[in-house]
Amino acid sequence: MPRQSVEEETFEQIVARLEVTHPDISRTDIESATRIEFDALTGRPVRDYIPILVERATKKRLSNGRSSSLV
């Protein structure tokens, strides 16, 4: 499976988990925050830890109410 397909599948899994843990936040906002975190790690040489780093950073972003903010 190409890396992009694997990463998109991982993206969807993260969004699905975050929907469960943050039911008060819209899927659109969760997707936006998750995409920001994924994009921040694009081009990094070690890809193995990207999903956990993205999920943690997105949870923090959602908890702080910054779902689509770049800061």
Summary of the structure (lengths in Angstrom):
residues: 71
radius of gyration: 11.6
end to end distance: 33.3
largest distance: 35.0
contacts: 173
relative contact order: 0.18
helix: 66%
strand: 0%
